[in-house]
Amino acid sequence: MRRDLASSRAVGFAGSALIAVGGLGAGALPIGVPMFTGGRHARLGLVCVYSGLLLLLLAWWWYGRVARRSEDDNGWWHTLALWVAPLLLAPPMFSRDVYSYLAQGLMIDSGMDVYRHGPALLGGEIADQVPAIWQHTPSPYGPVFLIVAKMVAGPHLMLGIVAMRLVALGGLVLLAIAVRMLARSAGVSPSAAIWLAVLNPLVLIHLIGGAHNDALMVGLLAAGLAAAVRRHPIVATLLVVAAALVKVPAALGLIAVAAIWATHLAGRWPWLRAAGAVCATAVAATVVITQVAGTGYGWISALSTPISSQNWSLTGLLGRWTSGMLGTAAAADVWRWFGMLAVVIVAAVVWTYRARLGPVYGLGIVLVAVVVFGPAIRPWYVVWGLAPIAAAAVHHRVRRLLAGFCAALVLVVLPDGFGADAERVLLAVIGGLIGVAAFLAVHLAVSYTPQRLAWTRR
């Protein structure tokens, strides 16, 4: 048992290290920084990254199987530290969003309105790292995140990237602590919840490797839900508001907080009283935080910023296909409305079965629906709903399906965050096969060595 645990951790660490090393050639590298090799070793880097991804995925599967039989309930902390450490030192991976975060932080520090202007107005080395498609678009993020971005952004690009990664790491640790609390309250194994919501390679490579602000959002949201189940509704509301003022979808968590609060209230109309108290607290907190941040309410009108004409959302794909057939761009808007309707239908079904599902599980389902049917999708958005479902879903089939879905999403984004061509797909496949072969060699060696030793003693 201990040998298997140690071996799975070591394989995961090797995979994470390969991802980090491969990122030096194939990651979302900063432009004009001599220490990064970039194009000279991009092909080798891509093979290295995909070898590491397959090793990390298979190590995650192996660790999950062994940890279920282990009595070491806190061993996942060591696993998390090992698997995260190499990614903290890697260049930005799988997305260039961290450059946008830093540019927006500098814009705030310079007195610019990030809700009216894009990074192009800032100019300079950090703004130059932002992809052209986002150079002139305003920020879609709330004042809580902009306060954080202002605090960590500075003239030194590499220090800013490290600081943003540390913010993401803080969000991940907060998520881990909260998920354990939520799992215990729902009768779910805390180790199983941590395995799915925190050690998940999708979470690690995008929230830490990509330094995404979703880590802070989901960490605060999960902490708010944990405070709610521990009967601290005001604290819960404030934490969920903070999460929503990082990224707006977290505001759906306020409904879950109100539902949990209502179950603890005596007397008449408990749901109405709880909902009213949550709404009043949330509005007051939003006003105070926005006033302190000094950014205004422009984030409300900028919520459409993540939508691009080439977004790989379900409604976006259907919209482009229908527009091509009918010769009208209006079809794309129609499909967006259908997507919103689908989310409403899912939310209505969840509400109907709320007693059976519970507030936390129901919230996870609705957040996944927002991702699947929404106008903008990135693989790491799945983490929004992943955490509540991991902490509250008691059915093993649901957990296995979600784990498989996450595993597939790990492989769909190239390490530089850009699109693939035939050559890059071939290199990725070669790298993946190397990773699978290496894992099988280690797994077979660990599995059969004790038997060989026993046979020798005979």
Buried (B, 14 or more C-beta within 10 A) or exposed (E): EEEBBBBBBBBBBBBBBBBBBBBBBBBBBBEEEEEBBBEEBBBBBBBBBBBBBBBBBBBBBBBBEBBEEBEEEEBBEEBBEBBBBBBBEBBBBBBBBBBBBBBBBBBBBEEBBBBEBBBBBBEEBBBBBBBEEBBEBBBBBBBBBBBBBBEBBBEEBEEBBBBBBBBBBBBBBBBBBBBBBBBBBBEBBBBBBBBBBBBBBBBBBBBBBBBBBBBBBBBBBBBBBBBBBBEBBBBBBBBBBBBBBBBBBBBBBBBBBBBBBBBEBEEEEBEEBBBEBBEEBBEEBBEEBBEEBEBBEBBEEBBEBBBBEEBBBBBBBBBBEBBEEEEEEEBBBBBBEBBBEBBEEBBEBBEEEBEEBBBBBBBBBBBBBBBBBBBBBBBBBBBBBBBBBBBBBEEEEBBEEBBEBBBEBBBEBBBBBEEBEEEBEEBBEBBBBBBBEBBEEBBEEBEEEEEEEEEEEE
